[in-house]
Amino acid sequence: MTPDVTPALDLRVRWWADGAMQRKPHIDLAGAVALTTFAIVLGFNQVVIKVSNGGFSPVFMAGLRSALAFLVMLAWMRYRGVPHGIRRDLLGPGLLLGVLFTFEFVCLYLALDLTTVSRASIVFYSMPVWLTLVAHFVLPGERMGPLRALGLLLAMAGVVWVLAKPHAGEDTSLLGDFLALGAALGWGGIALVLRLNRVSSEPPEVQLLWQLGVSMLLLFAFAPLFGPLTRELAPIHWAGLVFQVFAVASFGYLIWFMLLKVYPASGVASFSFLSPVCGVGLGWLLLGEQIGVEIIGGLCLVAVGLFLINRKPTAAKH
């Protein structure tokens, strides 16, 4: 047993709890690095889900991911001494988070079973567009100026461009594309609940535990409705499940929720413009997916639009 590992881990955790958890008005360097890393992981995760769907039924795999990540998060919370947060006063918002989380991943996993990683990534990671639109009306201090409005229009145009040509390759379907859009709306809904509800004052571990616990039950209940639970299982499919549990569904989302408590919601979400870029590139590189003009054009519009949405306004000169 090495004596220096735990103190180093505790130091990093204390940095999050004491310094980084203070609310900040804009994305700083530390936040940009963390958000960029997470965006790359999420982009790669689209490929992992697509491949893992070859061994598991999509909804059943989503349930397994939630169940295993739930156990990981319980162990982490016990180690850190964080209360589990399963209380009566959190029942309503906790169930709402869990239902939105379930909706998001039913849509996303089925989408990646029906369409390409490239198309699903562009549509799914348009989430900041819909979040910014709603935040303009319901979140104080996050109203759109002219540049953000232009970015919103460009990104929406990019999504429409992708959806308008649903059969660019052999492995695409309009249903899959719209399921990816549903997943984006579910993700945006979670971000809004975390900002508007009293659950926002709870530790990120508690927020995530509710989502994993409720979705675990619902996804396992729904899974038999979508056919056999397994397909042609191989070691690569189990490896994909492990990656989803640890790199995304437990510690990955925990970091994202922490960042959401520190930085403006639309700013955090807008860094996901890197994820569709990675998703399109990795889908082409690892899966041999075709990239047509609608993919390149739609990706460029979404990326530029999200950049404008996230751009910090320049202070006026006097």
Buried (B, 14 or more C-beta within 10 A) or exposed (E): EEEEEEEEEEEEEEEBEEEBBEEBEEBEEBBEEBBEBBBBBBBBBBBBBBBBBBBBBBBBBBBBBBBBBBEBBBEBBEEEEBEBBEEEEBEEBBEBBBBBBBBBBBBBBBBBBBBBBBBBBBBBBBBBBBBBBBBBEEBEEBEBEEBBBBBBBBBBBBBEBBBEBBEBBEBBBBEBBBBBBBBBBBBBBBBBBBBEBEBBEBBBBBBBBBBBBBBBBBBBEBBEEBEEBEBEEEEEBEEBBEBBBBBBBBBBBBBBBBBBBBBBBBBBBBBBBBBBBBBBBBBBEBBEBBBBEBBEBBBBBBBBBBBBBBBEEEEEEE
